[in-house]
Amino acid sequence: MFSSIRATLGRRYGSHQRISAWAAALRRRRTAPATLPPHDDDDTTGLPRPAPVHIRPCRAADLDVLERHMPSPGRTRRHADRFDRQEQGLTAFLTARADDAPVGTAQILWQGCAAPEVQARFPGCPELNGLGIWPPQPRSRGIGTTLIRAVEEQVRAGVIRPEP
């Protein structure tokens, strides 16, 4: 599975070497929990780390809070659209929360990348999509990594994935 994820990401985002190193690091951490532990300080910036991050599937009640904390661009309703696709069983829409406020989102496209050349080469390989951390201040503190681990756990376990 990691080789197909690596190839899919490499084709869409460039450097196979960077993606290969990323996939190798993920294999070493397969059992890591999808929760970021609290830390007193970040050694590189001197800024305090955010509160522990908890990952869960998006709920209908989360949509207004997401729009307030992580606004959709323009007139789009990005969060509502992703939630609707989750309700249809096409995706899993995950939210990362710290101090009871959303700080990130990620989406699993169960049917994989829409690009025909990727579908032909990796049929049925789920795609990580829409990974975002907001506001910018908590970036580079492990929230995205925690979301990626949660996505990997769900893909590995087939959680929320509809039966074919």
C-alpha positions in Angstrom: 0.0 0.0 0.0 2.8 2.4 0.8 4.3 2.0 -2.6 1.1 3.0 -4.3 0.6 6.0 -2.0 4.2 7.0 -2.7 3.7 6.7 -6.4 0.4 8.6 -6.4 1.8 11.4 -4.3 5.0 11.5 -6.3 3.2 11.9 -9.6 1.0 14.7 -8.2 3.5 16.5 -6.1 6.9 15.9 -7.6 10.0 14.5 -6.1 9.9 10.7 -5.7 12.9 10.9 -3.4 11.1 13.2 -0.9 8.0 11.0 -1.0 10.1 7.8 -0.7 11.8 9.2 2.4 8.4 10.2 3.8 6.9 6.8 3.2 10.0 5.1 4.8 9.6 7.2 7.9 5.9 6.3 8.0 6.6 2.6 7.9 8.8 3.0 11.0 6.0 4.7 12.9 3.1 2.5 12.0 1.8 2.2 15.5 2.0 5.8 16.5 -1.3 7.2 17.9 -3.2 9.9 16.2 -2.9 12.3 19.1 -0.3 14.9 19.5 1.0 15.0 23.1 1.3 18.4 24.8 4.8 20.0 25.1 5.9 22.9 27.2 8.1 24.6 24.6 9.1 24.1 21.0 12.9 24.0 21.0 13.3 25.7 17.6 11.1 28.7 18.0 10.6 29.2 21.7 6.9 29.4 21.2 4.6 27.2 23.3 3.2 24.1 21.6 -0.6 24.0 21.0 -2.8 22.0 23.3 -3.1 18.2 22.6 -4.7 17.6 19.2 -7.5 15.1 18.8 -8.7 13.8 15.4 -12.2 12.8 14.7 -14.6 12.5 11.7 -16.4 15.8 11.0 -20.0 16.0 12.4 -22.8 18.2 11.1 -22.5 20.4 14.2 -18.8 21.1 13.3 -19.6 22.9 10.0 -20.4 26.4 11.4 -17.4 26.2 13.8 -15.2 25.2 10.9 -16.4 28.1 8.8 -15.7 30.5 11.6 -12.2 29.2 12.4 -11.1 28.0 9.0 -13.2 30.0 6.4 -13.8 28.6 3.0 -12.3 30.7 0.2 -14.7 33.1 -1.6 -18.3 31.9 -1.7 -17.5 28.2 -1.6 -18.8 26.0 1.2 -15.8 23.7 1.1 -16.4 22.2 4.5 -20.1 21.5 3.8 -19.2 19.9 0.4 -16.7 17.6 2.1 -19.1 16.7 4.8 -21.8 15.9 2.2 -19.4 13.6 0.4 -18.6 11.9 3.7 -22.3 11.4 4.3 -22.6 9.8 0.9 -19.7 7.4 1.8 -17.4 8.7 -0.8 -14.9 10.2 1.6 -13.9 10.5 5.2 -13.6 14.2 6.3 -11.4 14.4 9.5 -11.0 17.4 11.8 -8.2 18.1 14.1 -9.1 20.0 17.3 -7.1 21.6 20.0 -8.7 23.4 23.0 -12.1 22.5 21.5 -11.4 24.6 18.4 -10.6 23.3 14.9 -7.0 23.6 13.8 -6.9 21.4 10.8 -8.7 19.1 8.3 -7.9 16.3 6.0 -10.0 14.2 3.6 -9.7 10.6 2.4 -11.0 10.1 -1.1 -11.9 6.4 -0.9 -12.0 6.0 -4.7 -8.6 7.6 -5.2 -7.3 10.2 -7.4 -9.6 11.5 -10.2 -6.8 11.6 -12.7 -7.3 8.8 -15.2 -3.6 7.9 -15.5 -3.3 7.5 -11.7 -6.6 5.5 -11.6 -5.3 3.2 -14.3 -2.0 2.6 -12.5 -3.3 2.5 -8.9 -7.0 1.4 -9.0 -8.7 1.6 -5.6 -5.8 3.4 -3.9 -7.3 6.0 -1.5 -6.0 9.6 -1.8 -5.2 12.0 1.0 -6.7 15.3 0.0 -7.4 18.7 1.4 -4.8 18.6 4.2 -4.8 22.0 5.9 -3.8 23.6 9.2 -5.3 26.9 10.2 -4.5 29.5 11.4 -0.8 29.6 10.3 0.6 30.0 13.8 0.4 26.4 14.9 2.0 25.1 11.7 5.3 23.1 12.0 4.2 21.7 15.3 3.1 18.2 14.3 -0.6 18.8 13.6 -0.4 17.8 9.9 1.7 14.8 10.9 -1.0 13.8 13.4 -3.7 14.1 10.7 -1.6 12.1 8.2 -1.2 9.3 10.8 -5.0 9.3 11.4 -5.6 9.0 7.7 -3.1 6.1 7.4 -4.8 4.3 10.4 -8.2 4.7 8.8 -7.0 3.6 5.3 -5.1 0.6 6.9 -8.2 -0.4 8.9 -10.7 0.5 6.2 -12.6 2.6 8.7 -15.7 4.4 7.4 -15.0 3.0 3.9 -18.2 1.9 2.2 -18.5 -1.7 1.0 -17.8 -2.0 -2.8 
